[in-house]
Amino acid sequence: MRKLAEICIRRPVFASMIVLTLVVIGVAGYTKLEVDRFPAVDLPTVRVGTRLAGASPAEMEAQVSQPIEEALNTIEGIKEIATPRGSPD
C-alpha cells in the first residue's frame, strides 16, 4: 500500500489515468447493466374448484367447501385462503 502511495505522489498523471480508467470502465458497465424494474414473477397459486349437482349454496358450503377449507388450513406455508369473486361467502 505504501508503494502505491509513493508511485501516485511521484507520478500524479499516472495515478489520474488509473482513476479515470476505473471510472470509464464503471460507466461502461453501468450502461450495459440490464435491470428489470418489473420482473415477471410466478407466485405459487393453487385453485380448488368444486361442484355438487343439485345442491343449494348452503349444502355446498356445509358438505364440500367447509371440509376442504379446514383441510387446507392444516397445510403449513399457506398465507391466504380466499373465495373467488362472485361466489357466496
C-alpha positions as CSV (number, residue, x, y, z in Angstrom):
1,M,0.0,0.0,0.0
2,R,2.8,2.3,0.8
3,K,4.4,1.6,-2.5
4,L,1.2,2.6,-4.3
5,A,1.1,5.9,-2.4
6,E,4.7,6.6,-3.4
7,I,4.0,6.0,-7.1
8,C,0.9,8.2,-7.0
9,I,2.8,11.0,-5.4
10,R,5.8,10.7,-7.8
11,R,3.6,10.3,-10.9
12,P,0.3,12.1,-10.5
13,V,-0.6,11.8,-14.2
14,F,-0.3,8.0,-13.9
15,A,-2.5,8.0,-10.8
16,S,-5.1,10.1,-12.6
17,M,-5.1,7.8,-15.6
18,I,-5.7,4.8,-13.3
19,V,-8.6,6.5,-11.6
20,L,-10.0,7.7,-15.0
21,T,-9.7,4.2,-16.4
22,L,-11.7,2.8,-13.4
23,V,-14.4,5.4,-13.9
24,V,-14.7,4.8,-17.6
25,I,-15.0,1.0,-17.0
26,G,-17.6,1.6,-14.3
27,V,-19.7,3.9,-16.6
28,A,-19.5,1.4,-19.5
29,G,-20.5,-1.4,-17.2
30,Y,-23.4,0.6,-15.8
31,T,-24.8,1.4,-19.2
32,K,-24.7,-2.2,-20.2
33,L,-26.3,-3.4,-16.9
34,E,-29.8,-4.8,-17.6
35,V,-32.1,-4.3,-14.6
36,D,-35.7,-5.2,-15.0
37,R,-37.8,-2.9,-12.8
38,F,-40.8,-5.1,-13.0
39,P,-39.6,-8.7,-13.4
40,A,-42.0,-11.5,-14.2
41,V,-42.6,-13.4,-11.0
42,D,-44.7,-16.5,-10.9
43,L,-46.3,-16.7,-7.5
44,P,-47.2,-20.2,-6.4
45,T,-51.0,-20.5,-6.5
46,V,-53.4,-23.4,-6.0
47,R,-57.0,-23.2,-7.1
48,V,-59.6,-25.7,-5.9
49,G,-62.9,-25.9,-7.8
50,T,-65.9,-28.0,-6.7
51,R,-69.3,-28.8,-7.9
52,L,-72.2,-30.7,-6.4
53,A,-75.1,-31.2,-8.8
54,G,-78.4,-30.2,-7.4
55,A,-77.1,-28.8,-4.2
56,S,-78.1,-25.5,-2.7
57,P,-75.4,-23.0,-1.8
58,A,-75.8,-23.8,1.9
59,E,-75.4,-27.5,1.3
60,M,-72.4,-26.9,-0.9
61,E,-70.8,-24.8,1.8
62,A,-71.5,-27.3,4.6
63,Q,-70.8,-30.5,2.8
64,V,-67.9,-29.5,0.4
65,S,-66.4,-26.1,0.9
66,Q,-66.1,-26.1,4.7
67,P,-64.3,-29.5,4.9
68,I,-61.9,-28.6,2.1
69,E,-61.2,-25.2,3.7
70,E,-60.5,-26.9,7.1
71,A,-58.1,-29.4,5.4
72,L,-56.3,-26.6,3.6
73,N,-55.8,-24.7,6.8
74,T,-53.7,-27.5,8.2
75,I,-51.1,-27.1,5.5
76,E,-48.0,-25.1,6.5
77,G,-47.0,-22.1,4.4
78,I,-50.4,-21.1,3.2
79,K,-50.7,-17.3,3.7
80,E,-54.2,-16.7,2.3
81,I,-57.4,-18.5,1.6
82,A,-59.9,-16.6,-0.4
83,T,-63.2,-17.2,-2.1
84,P,-63.4,-16.2,-5.7
85,R,-65.3,-13.0,-6.7
86,G,-69.0,-13.5,-7.3
87,S,-69.2,-16.7,-5.1
88,P,-71.3,-16.7,-2.0
89,D,-69.4,-16.3,1.3
